[in-house]
Amino acid sequence: MPRIYLDHASSMPVDSRVFEFAKPYLRESWGNPSSLHSVGLEAKRAVEESRGKIAEFIHAENESTIIFTGGATEANNLAVKGAALRNITKGKAVIASTIEHMSVLNPMKELQKNGFSLTMLPVDSTGIVDLKKLDSILTKDTVLSSVMYANNEIGTIEPIKDISKIVHEKGGFLHVDAVAAGGRVPIDVQNEGIDLLTLSSNDLYGPPGAGVLYVKPGVKIQSVLLGGGQERGLRSGTENVFALVGMGEAARIAQQEMKQESSRLLPIRDKFIKEILQIDQSYLTGHPTLRLPHHASFRFSFIEGESILLNMDMYGIQVSTGSACSSKTLEPSHVLLAIGLKHEEAHGSMVLTLGRSTSMEDVPVVSKATNETVQRLRRLSPMSQEWRN
Amino acid sequence: MANVGYSKKVMEHFMNPHNVGVIEHPDGYGKVGNPVCGDVMEIFIKVKDDIITDIKFRTFGCGSAIATSSMVTELAKGKHVDEAVKITRGDVANELDGLPAQKMHCSNLAADALHEAIKDYKNKKQMK
């Protein structure tokens, strides 16, 4: 059975060009970038070159704005805790949108436990943040607001430039989690007025185990991980040179190919949406047009998402769901609840994230499998019988 | 080895569940769970001389919710109601070669639905 992988938001294969480029840093140039001898310098040079590529990728002021971390979760923790704690004398209020990733929300909640006031910024039914509300909840004590560039579960792209303008009128910093958006839509930190930005290596077809926090010149943050003072003292720990070098190359390739790849995926995504919405009582989640070009997300009434995922896997198709049963916490997706879905509606979600392996030929196969899956599970479900009767 | 995902048996029962459906005018009916939590199970039984002669279920829920429903109907079919009422959540999980730890509670309600159906049968019998 051929495999159709449509869960690129969860994990992506490392680009073979990236792997070839970074491979020597596992076995040949395996030095510690902190060592001053030639073996160390060779590794350091490669890491610095990678930093430059990433700065260019997001149009940063210079390469010293790029702080490498061990992944996006770490970068989000560093942004939220690092910025709030470093600027505590300016105020003790923080803001996060209700659809942020847990690696932003949980550090925010920890700040709250430690005396910060946390205000949640709501979104509308398509997932767009409420700009008027943002303006009204910002105070002179707000040191940090966090709004993601685009959401991983519903694909909605936020109006970052407008958000930045509002945030900066009051004076706090804006953190933007761009994990889902990176490599899908162009990002320009200077033009969009972003103070802190998170990127993930694997979401660019780079090696897992690397991430980046962009820190705008003049923005002061403090470290979360203490140790030997690598990465300007903001992220201690010996660099994972292979992953960092790979991430830079992945960003360079993404920059070159993004436009072409996104315009290739867009009609495929639209066809997926059109075909799957033919199913009775099926709905698109997220924004119909302001959404990532590789992202199609749905919900189906009367059935549960983990069952959908397992059933699709039997067809050789890998998808994702925001169902409670598929999560470690057994809570339904906070994102789906934030856009106003009821618990029982949020359980029946399915997310398709397309990638380089996706082609137009996948559409009829996946649409047919989705239809059969939904019908089979509805035949089992007591709720759909009540609906039919 | 640590438990990764579902056992083969769970997947078999998920993909080809036994005894799916409804019994018109059942001798006993049990329904547990609620859609907010993500699991709803209902079981219908037909009983003759205290023996469960037919049993059917419908389930809204995850893979283990469907597999445990299927398994509990298999275990109860043909049994005396006093035997069937002793079937526990643990028995169901064991027969399926185990369930992932976080699934042991929320998605293992099938035995409860069976117990409810038997209780309903006994209540109806008393009223006769």
HADDOCK unambig.tbl for C-alpha pairs under 7 A between the chains (distance, minus, plus):
assign (segid A and resid 303 and name CA) (segid B and resid 60 and name CA) 5.97 0.50 0.50
assign (segid A and resid 303 and name CA) (segid B and resid 61 and name CA) 6.84 0.50 0.50
assign (segid A and resid 304 and name CA) (segid B and resid 38 and name CA) 6.90 0.50 0.50
assign (segid A and resid 304 and name CA) (segid B and resid 60 and name CA) 6.65 0.50 0.50
assign (segid A and resid 304 and name CA) (segid B and resid 61 and name CA) 5.27 0.50 0.50
assign (segid A and resid 304 and name CA) (segid B and resid 62 and name CA) 5.96 0.50 0.50
assign (segid A and resid 306 and name CA) (segid B and resid 62 and name CA) 5.15 0.50 0.50
assign (segid A and resid 306 and name CA) (segid B and resid 63 and name CA) 6.51 0.50 0.50
assign (segid A and resid 307 and name CA) (segid B and resid 61 and name CA) 6.99 0.50 0.50
assign (segid A and resid 307 and name CA) (segid B and resid 62 and name CA) 4.81 0.50 0.50
assign (segid A and resid 307 and name CA) (segid B and resid 63 and name CA) 5.08 0.50 0.50
assign (segid A and resid 325 and name CA) (segid B and resid 62 and name CA) 6.31 0.50 0.50
assign (segid A and resid 343 and name CA) (segid B and resid 36 and name CA) 5.03 0.50 0.50
assign (segid A and resid 344 and name CA) (segid B and resid 35 and name CA) 5.26 0.50 0.50
assign (segid A and resid 344 and name CA) (segid B and resid 36 and name CA) 4.84 0.50 0.50
assign (segid A and resid 344 and name CA) (segid B and resid 38 and name CA) 6.34 0.50 0.50
assign (segid A and resid 347 and name CA) (segid B and resid 38 and name CA) 6.29 0.50 0.50
assign (segid A and resid 380 and name CA) (segid B and resid 20 and name CA) 6.73 0.50 0.50
assign (segid A and resid 380 and name CA) (segid B and resid 58 and name CA) 5.18 0.50 0.50
assign (segid A and resid 380 and name CA) (segid B and resid 59 and name CA) 5.70 0.50 0.50
assign (segid A and resid 380 and name CA) (segid B and resid 60 and name CA) 6.96 0.50 0.50
assign (segid A and resid 381 and name CA) (segid B and resid 58 and name CA) 5.48 0.50 0.50
assign (segid A and resid 381 and name CA) (segid B and resid 59 and name CA) 4.88 0.50 0.50
assign (segid A and resid 381 and name CA) (segid B and resid 60 and name CA) 4.62 0.50 0.50
assign (segid A and resid 382 and name CA) (segid B and resid 58 and name CA) 5.36 0.50 0.50
assign (segid A and resid 382 and name CA) (segid B and resid 59 and name CA) 5.97 0.50 0.50
assign (segid A and resid 382 and name CA) (segid B and resid 60 and name CA) 6.40 0.50 0.50
